[in-house]
Structures are given as C-alpha cells and as structure tokens.
C-alpha cells in the first residue's frame, strides 16, 4: 500500500469528493451524503454563506482521515481503502 497525498485530500475535501479518495467508495458515499444533507439544511436554516463552513469541515475530516491512513501504512497495518 502506498501513502495518499495530504494536499490532494484537502483540496478534494473542499468539494466533498475527498471522502471518496480517502475513505473508498462505501465510506466516502456515506460521508458525502451526510455532508450534503448538513450543508443543505444549514443553507435553508441560516444562509448559503454559512453553509460554506461545511466545505471546510469536509476538508478537515479528509485531512484527518488521510493522516490516519498514512500512519497505518507506515506501521504496515492492514487498512480499509
């Protein structure tokens, strides 16, 4: 297994598709749907500008996931893609 790029994960995370890059299809799809629902609810409850915060949260989550993945690769531990 090779390490995944932290920068790419963060950039893709800003568009909420970094979940697929870091977490694989199943975990990525669940996270993408959750982020989309939260963003949609915030955009109606507060404002569209505030909903952009969700994009930054997605980027942070992708950053944390890729750090965990890369640490597991360094330790030669089996991980799920």
KAJOQUI-V913711 format. One record per backbone hydrogen bond with DSSP energy under -1.0 kcal/mol. NH is the residue of the N-H (numbers start at 0). CO is the residue of the C=O. If there is no record, write none. Layout:
# KAJOQUI-V913711
[[NH/CO] [NH/CO]]
This chain:
# KAJOQUI-V913711
[[8/4] [9/5] [10/6] [11/7] [12/8] [13/9] [14/11] [15/12] [16/11] [17/11] [20/16] [21/17] [22/18] [23/19] [27/23] [28/24] [29/25] [30/26] [31/27] [32/28] [33/29] [34/30] [35/31] [36/32] [37/33] [38/34] [39/35] [40/36] [41/37] [42/38] [43/39] [44/40] [45/41] [50/46] [52/49] [53/50] [55/51] [56/52] [57/53] [58/54] [59/55] [60/56] [61/57] [62/58] [63/59] [64/60] [65/61] [66/62] [67/63] [68/64] [69/65] [70/66] [71/67] [72/68] [73/69] [74/70] [75/72] [76/71]]
